[in-house]
Amino acid sequence: MKKIIVLFVFLISTFGFSQDKYIQIKLDSLEVKLHKAKNDSEKLNISLGLGKDYAVYSNKKNFEFNEDAIKLAEKLNKPIAIAEAYANISTFHEGKNDTLQQLDFINKILELGNKKNDNTVLGKGYYEKAFYYWTRNDNKKIIQNFLKAEYFFRKSNNKKYLSDLYLQFGFFYQSETKDYNQALEYYKKFTHLFNENSFELVNTYNLMANLYAKQNKFKKALEHYQKSAKLHKQYNDTKSHHYGYLLSNIANIYSELNEYDKSFTYHNLALDFFLKLKDHNNISLIYISKSTVYQKLNQPEKISQNINLAIENTKNIKECLVKEAVYSRIGNIYYDLENYQKALEFHLKAYHECPLNKPYKLIDDQEYCIGTTYLKLAQNINKTTNEGAYKDKYQLLELSKQYLNKVINKAIKKDDILMLNNTYLNLSEISDLQADKSKALEYYKQHIIYKDSLEVIENRELLVQNQMQFEFDQQEKIRNAEQKTKDALAREELTKEKNKRNLALIGFGVFVILASFAAFAYSQKKKDHKIISEEKQKSDNLLLNILPEEVAKELKEKGTSEARHFESVSIMFTDFKDFTKLSEKIPSKELIEELNYCFKAFDEIVAKHGVEKIKTIGDSYMAVCGLPAKYGNHAQKMVQAAIEIRDFIEDYKLKRQSESKSFFEMRIGINSGEVVAGIVGIKKFAYDIWGDAVNTASRMESNGEIGKVNISESTYNLVKDDFYFEFRGELEAKGKGKIKMYFVDNKKT
């Protein structure tokens, strides 16, 4: 359940998951307090607390306490308490996967808010609705409802609910979209609600520090951890576990800043802290953290010493998930030290410590670590000292593939782009070692796809968020304008009844009110546009990488882009000779890198001549000139670009030959004619062109020769006075019959 999120994120965690006994003691204690409560307000608060806790743990007793809370809230005229009870019941139904009942109780909150005209209740309804969509991974609706909740909480100036919303909204960006900048913005909003010396800021400072650390902004991370430490000391809260975690986090940050003496100082402070508490979970993890610092200092004896202390301490750890964390981190250290046998030993221990279906088990990460370690053992087979399984290269590769394929299946279901990116790269290397070149190339292409996806995710989410914010702001301004108009008219009507003689004056007053509001709205709109314009710049740049500028502009303005007909354009296709055969000779990674190197050069050449790249299809490159911007000399521009691409490949070929390396050879074909162009797709849309002219251009390429630019008669007629040509005669083209073709060469001087 998404709303049951522990927001106290640290670099070291206690894995407190087996706490059923503690939870029951807490609930029993609250029930005793309820019976002793002296007034209705106290009874209401305790009933809501019990109703929430029982709902979270899917216990039907929640109905008893929530129904009592509703009766008390009605008696005390506290609509927000009724809303809280509805939210608790909704949480229970969420746990039971009864989505209809879950949504029904959320809608009851919104109905109550509208009936009572209560902004806090309305905010609570939209807040709960955001979580409803969170469980459905509908990011657009999550953002939309969080923004609505923020609007109503701000309108009611409810600091408590605003602070909760900012934390959850920040956590959404942190955990779901990995948009750490947006997460930080909402955590900052939280901090602005409180005085800088308020203890409520402690955990938010830790969250912010954690995100800065993820962004490698270690000085900023240290600054926020130190703010948190200052508040702990100021409020004499230096005995709680949270303070121990903080000491350990500061130690890790100093290590990242290469301030090793300070890192050891804080590690030892944290170690002493947890030794006094006999908290063996964290003792082992701190020994591991110390060993990573010694790893940076290249002190193998100290590394082994701390790893052994961590392993010895695991005898006192009862929770299997904590043991897994210790073993995984030891496995990572040995992996970094290139001791892959030891790394595999501890990664397998981590994998088998808990049952595979254990809640919160990091099974994806563990399978990935095992798979990559098997791969490393295969790649370093000659360095392996042990006999047996570790000496069978092909068995190691099969085991690696087995675990990584498990990762792929899980990552696809979770849409984990980063994991897919890394795993496909490893699978490509496995196939290379197994001499399966076609499979290696297939995996490497998948790796490139997900690598590109990683770069666009942040901008795409920012575009959605800004769009929703802008739309909601505009709707609210319209509503506010309507309300101001109604208020003005109501005042006018009242004044008419009191004093008809002042009708004209009142009419003028209404005009002044509306005019003033219009001026305010215009001023505010300008400010909004400035902010949104700045925030959208990254997204706009991304869009221009996908679509032509004019089409991108139309898409942003209208939300759609209609297909258009162009009477005369020039289309170019390129293709590398025997690419499939070449892929069997060159390692797939090198092959894709060389292909990318060439295509980048093509991109620069076509951009220089005003040619629009359409797409790459495998080893084929497609471009067009004359759309969406219409050029009368589109054929000349396209031919000149093609000649420069040809010359680039010839130079590239000579360079590779001088290095005794395999090389690409290429055919180029151009045709001119009419096409239809537009956007295809909805989710991963792309700009494309269609028409007989496109098919003919493709035939020009396939009927060409290596190192030549082959053009059709229609292109020849447009450029015949500008270049040198070799008439090839009428040649048979598949599906086209006989077509006149020409080889074109450099410009006439």
C-alpha angles and dihedrals in degrees: 000000000000099000092057090079123150102222095189095098115180136168086242121044134185099218092223096182104126097069103122092126093050092048093052091049089052093050093047090050091052092050090054089050090050092056090050095046112124103201140033095250092057091045090050094053094047092045091052091049092051092043090053096046094047090047092052090054092045093244116155090220085082090080092060094053097039092050090050089049091052091053092049092046091052090049092050093040094238107147093177090059089054088050090051090053091049088050090052092052089047089054090053091053090047089057089051091049089240095143096172093058091041092055092041092061092045089054089050088060091052092046089051091049092051092045093050094035085230115159094195092055091047089050090050091052094053090042090057091043090057089058090048089059091040089068087052094050091235098149095178093057092041090057092043093054095042088053091050090049090050091051094054095041090052090047090054090040089228105167095184096056093038091055091050091049094050091052093048094043089050091048090050091057091043099049106026109033097020087225096149095175092058090044090054091050091058093044087052089052087054092053091050090062092065140053111262090246094053115122089218087078095063099090095038090054087053091050092049092047090051091053093047087052090052088054090049090245091135097164090056089046091052091048092056095043088052090051088054092048091050091055092047090055093042091056094038090243098141099121101064122099089247090066090053091052089050093054089051093048092051089051090054092049092051087052090054089050089052091241092134099169091057090044092056091045092057094039089056092046089052092045092051089047094055094038088060089051092044086230098162093177092068097033091067093046092052091051087053092049091051090051090056090056090050086049089060089049090049095236104146095179092056090046092054092043093056094042089053091049089051092049092047090052093053087076086074095049116098101180110085093207091061091050089051090053091052094047092046093053091048088050090052092051093052089046091055089048088053091240091134096170091059090042091055092047092058096039089055090047089053092048095051099038095088128030111271091243094052110133113252093015108147092225096154093055092045094051090047092052092048092047094049092045092053087051092052091050089053092048091050097039093136092056094053113109101193123081126222124042094005090060096055103089097187093048089052091051092050091050090049091051091047094057096040092051088056088054092050092053093051095041092052090053091049094039088232099173096181093052092046091050093053097039096051089051090055092046088052090055091048092053090048090055090047089053091241096137098171092052091045090054092047092053093045091053088053089051091053091048093054092041089057090045091057090059095053101042096082094049093045093053091046090053091052093047094049092046092052092045092051094046092048093047091052092049091051092050090053091049091048091049091051091048093049089050091051091048092049092049091047091053089047092053092048092051091048090058093047099043122003091182089073095054096111093047091049090050089054089049091054090051091052091049093051093043091050091049091049090053091049092048091049092050092047091047090055090053092048092049091051093052094044092045091056094045094047095053093093092048091049091053090051091051091052089056089057103036138030112266096251092048092047090051092050091048092052094046100043104020088235138057122213123220112254134205119232118194098202130021136137122238126200131196125186127189135179119236117248093350093161092053091046090053088062091058101043124059108256094240092054091044094055092044091054091046090050090048091055095044091051089055090049089052091055093047096049092045090054091057098043092254119148117228109221104183149305119249108195104300093346123100121204127193139161136202125203099046145125083352107046116229122186088207096047093129093053091049093048095047092048090050090049092051091051090049089050091051092048091054092048090053090045090051092052091049093051091046091053088054092048090242132136115264143197124250120193147203122207127198131186133187132173128213146096124320142170115233132190150116121300124196134022108232104028095021124185136188113243143165132224138190145093089281089064092052091049091051088054090052089051088058096046091047093048131096134242113280093010136109108223117198136183127240091257091058091042091057090056097048106026094114095050108051143034117258144193113208109221098188127234110325130188113253122192110261092357107072118219118350130181110243135189136192108224125207138180126328120277113253 
